[in-house]
Amino acid sequence: MKFHDDYKVKMSIEKRVELVFFHIAVSNGCVSKILKRYNQTGSVKPRVVGGSKPRVATPNVVTKIVQYKRATPLIFAWEIRDRLLEECICTEDNLPSVI
């Protein structure tokens, strides 16, 4: 019986999400990104206005990125961002996009 109840709850949530998609006329991917950001940060505010603008990196951040790339030339951008956060060099708010 528990499975059936869980399934009914899941279906009702999915139906409500579909209604949100329909009423605000956005794609599933857009709403998923907003919900993911809310789950991670507790906020639905965008990080940067005009998302294509690069974030400004301080000399300290640039130096760290260069060190990471020298130590591991094939390091992924997401790994660099994770390390910048782990080592408290950046916060979620000022984390640069890394190329």
N, C-alpha and C positions, 0 to 999 in steps of 0.2 A: 504494500500500500504506500510506503514511503516513496518509492520510485515514481509511482503515479502522481503523487502530490508534488514532488520536485519537478516532474515533467510539466505539470499544469502551470506551476509558477514560472518556469523557464519560458514556456510558450506565451504566457501573459506579458512577461517582460519584453520578449521579442516583438510582440504585437504593438506594445507601447512605443518601442524604439522605431518601428516602421511608421507609426503615426507621426512621430517627431520628424523623421525624414521627409514625409509627405508634406507636412504643414510648413516647414521652413525651407523646403525645396533645395536640399543639399544632398550630396552623395553619401553613401554609407561610409566611405573612407574619410570624408570630412568629419562626420560625427564621431567616428572611431578615434580620430586624432584628438578631437576636443575632449572626449571621455578619458583617453589615455593621459593627456596633460592634466586633467582634473585629478585623476587617481594618483599621479606622481607628485603634483605640486599643491593640490587643493585649490587651484585657480584655473579659470578658463581664459584668462587674459593671454593674448599672443605675446610671444617673446620679443619680437622686433616688428615694428611697423614697416611694411614693404619688405616682406621676407627675403627678397633677393639681395638686400644690402649686406655687405660683409660686416662682421662685428670688429670693433677696434681691439687689437691685441696690444697689451703693454709690452715693453722690452723684456720684462721678466718672463712673461708667458712665451714670447717668441724664443727666448734663450732656452727655456725648458723643452719646447717643441723640437728645436734643433738638436738638443741633447738626446731626446728620445729617438729621433730619426737616425742619428749617428750610431747610437747603441744598437738599434734594431731597424735597419733600412726598410724592411717590408712591413713595418707596423701599420695597422689599420687606423683610420681617422677616429673611429669610435673608441679604440684602445687608448689613443692619445687623450681624447676628451675624458675618458674614465680615469686615467692617471692624473690629469690636471685636477679633477674633483677629489680623488682619493688623497692627494698630497696637499689639499687645501690651497692650491695656487689660484684656482678659480671657484666661483660659486655657480649655481644653475643660471643665475641672472646675467653673469658676464662671461659665460663659457663661449669661447670663439668657435666658429666653424673652422675645421681644419682640412686643408687640401692635401 
